[in-house]
C-alpha cells in the first residue's frame, strides 16, 4: 500500500471512529462519584455508548438542544480539587471529534508506515481523544476506559510482536507500562492534590505505548507531557485565569506527550 493511500485510509478510519465518540463522551462527562449519564440532553433514555449524543427521539423530532450555561468552560478555568467541575449539558461536537481523530490517525500512519503496530495505534487513538475530552471537562479519567486501554495496548502489542517487520519490543512495552505507572503512583502519593489516581492508571497504558519503541521514546514522551502541562498552567497564571496552586486536568497533556513521543519513536524506528 502506497504511503498516500495508507494515510488516507487511516484518516478515514479516524474520522469514522471519532464521529462515534460523542455519546460516550457525553455519558462519561460527569463528576467523580456520580453515575454515568443515561439520559440525552432533553431527558430521553440513551442506549449504548457509540454514536451521537442526541437520542433517536430528539433527532426525529428535530428538537434543538438546550442552551449551555453562561459560564467559562472548565478546561479554561481549572478548579481546585475540592470544587466540582462545571458541566455543560451540551454534548461534544461530532465534527470536532471526527476531525481531531482523523488528523491524529493520519499523522500516526505517516510516522509509522505499514508496520504491524500501526493497527494498534489506530485502535487506541480514538480512546485517547475520548479520555482527553472527558478530563478537560470534568477532571476525571474513567476506569472503564483507562484500565482496558492499558490491557488492550499490551495485548495488541504482544500480537504485533509476533508479526514480521514490526519495529518495537513487547518486553520493553511491559517494562515501560510498569515504570511509568509506578512513577506516577509515587507522584500521586507525594501530592494527591496535584496528581489524580486516574492519571496513574492512564500512565500504565501510555507507558506501554511509549515503551514499545524503547526507553528514549518513553523518556521523551514523559518529558513532553510534563512540559506541555507546565506551559499550559503557566499560561493560565500569566492571564490570571488560575493561581500557582490551582489543579488542572493533566490527562490531556499526558496523552499529548505520549503522542509526540510515539511519533518520534515511530519515525526513528
Steps between C-alpha positions, in 0.01 A plus 500: 500500500641838399566762763228737381241223493601385847464851639160538335372169636627586848339845488168353382511250785572783744211707366259207529619403848505858626149556368378219725643652820247773593263269686778343707650843571162636609418201720842491669521876561374502861675591827674234705260298709200550271359226274554519125230690314216289363288787365545724197515881543118512479443219749433203271658163578833428328598152389854393417825695506580574137334747269349847537422635846154601382258208525289375211187661642661845503643450152162397356327794665771742391503651848783748569738424783478701821716811521822451702542698822658844461830425673861440393578139411673288764795442270591871517433556869633196685347471845667381819463131573231573759283695253269309264574561133250690289304275268330623189192310382620547145651180355838529327509584132505193278675699228777608736550150637503347151741761365739469795505121490544496121797736525664295775453173312633647176812632673554168676479319166750740346743442788458124536455384143357157420641332810280271714496733798316764295179301550552528876550877483190546285286298741628689805488852355120548531514389864772756568290776343198393706700500825645845428155645436356355820792611717490853360132528588480341844857413605417129503654201322245216514620155604294333223730677254843524665526142626391330174726740309808371683401134468405537133821684415715224649293221344497652152869588512568139601322389183685760292830366633419163344463649152787571259634851445395638837737760640455477875548272798214358705703445816609862499134598464422294812788656691400844378144450624626395842761777520275787398210374710728467804647847442157659488394304807792651692397849384143429607610385845722805543237752387147354461357847440719551195483154342181295481496123526338490156823646363687210660282244322523689172879510534511119489350497151709792379812332638422188298456700181818701549701205627439311176761718328745495790607696805602820314149522355349442844710777652425738213125444518498537878699822488279638223188440708638686802632780280163550329320496835744752646464733200121483521498562874748784464288661229194486727695668779628773266148587380373470859261217429660282768732518799827321559326232707198455274450138393457436128407194299830329422364208293490692170866598540600147593326379184643779283851434628462129427379585150804718433736241642332229295542703181869548573547133580315387188699731273827384651419128500 
